[in-house]
């Protein structure tokens, strides 16, 4: 059984995230939908639009991703999920979304855990001078150190 994914976020983030994920998973276009909430959109209009978008997903299970906890998109999304057949995760990112699409055939509880792990594991400090995942050594010179 598959899970449909709805991204509810500030405009144009939801659509942009969807386009990015479809670049990697073009066959999943019907299972990954986006609903952008414009800055001046009334709450009731946003809620109605999000409900319509959620109903367009054909899968019996749904995962809703939103950008910022406590902001209008998240508040709207909280009203459309039921906690049983649909779940909500705030803090959406492309790594989270890619992980969710990759594992959307897993049970919903496992999918939520995998999506959240994708989001947290996708955040890392990237070294500019040393190769990734290698700490600088005491004797390494700074980029601004021009000793000869």
Residue pairs with C-beta under 8 A, 6 or more apart in sequence:
1 59
1 60
1 61
1 105
2 31
2 59
2 61
2 104
2 105
3 31
3 59
3 61
3 62
3 63
3 100
3 104
3 105
3 106
3 108
3 111
4 31
4 32
4 33
4 57
4 58
4 59
4 61
4 62
4 63
4 104
5 31
5 32
5 33
5 57
5 62
5 63
5 64
5 65
5 97
5 100
5 101
5 104
6 33
6 34
6 35
6 50
6 53
6 54
6 57
6 62
6 63
6 64
6 65
7 13
7 14
7 17
7 18
7 32
7 33
7 34
7 35
7 64
7 65
7 66
7 92
7 97
8 14
8 34
8 35
8 37
8 50
8 53
8 64
8 65
8 66
8 73
8 74
8 76
8 77
9 17
9 34
9 35
9 36
9 37
9 65
9 66
9 67
9 73
9 92
10 36
10 37
10 39
10 67
10 68
10 71
10 72
10 73
11 36
11 37
11 38
11 39
12 36
13 36
13 67
13 92
14 34
14 35
14 36
14 37
14 67
14 73
15 34
15 36
17 34
17 65
17 92
17 94
17 97
18 32
18 33
18 34
20 94
20 97
21 28
21 32
21 94
21 97
21 98
21 101
22 28
22 29
22 32
24 98
24 101
25 32
25 101
28 101
28 104
30 58
31 57
31 58
31 59
31 101
31 104
32 97
32 101
33 53
33 56
33 57
34 53
35 49
35 50
35 53
37 46
37 49
37 50
37 72
37 73
37 76
41 49
41 72
43 72
43 75
43 76
46 72
46 73
46 76
47 76
47 79
47 80
50 76
50 77
50 79
50 80
51 80
54 62
54 64
54 80
54 86
60 85
61 85
61 86
61 108
62 81
62 85
62 86
62 87
63 86
63 87
63 88
63 89
63 100
63 104
63 108
63 111
63 112
63 115
64 77
64 80
64 81
64 86
64 87
64 88
64 89
65 88
65 89
65 90
65 92
65 96
65 97
65 100
65 115
66 73
66 74
66 77
66 88
66 89
66 90
66 92
67 73
67 74
67 90
67 91
67 92
68 74
68 90
68 91
69 90
69 91
74 88
74 90
77 88
78 88
80 86
81 87
81 88
85 108
87 108
87 112
89 96
89 112
89 115
89 116
89 119
91 119
92 119
93 119
93 122
93 123
94 122
95 118
95 119
95 121
95 122
95 123
96 115
96 116
96 118
96 119
96 122
97 115
97 118
98 118
99 114
99 115
99 117
99 118
99 119
100 111
100 114
100 115
100 118
102 114
103 110
103 111
103 114
103 115
104 111
106 114
126 132
127 134
127 136
128 143
129 136
129 140
129 143
130 136
130 140
141 147
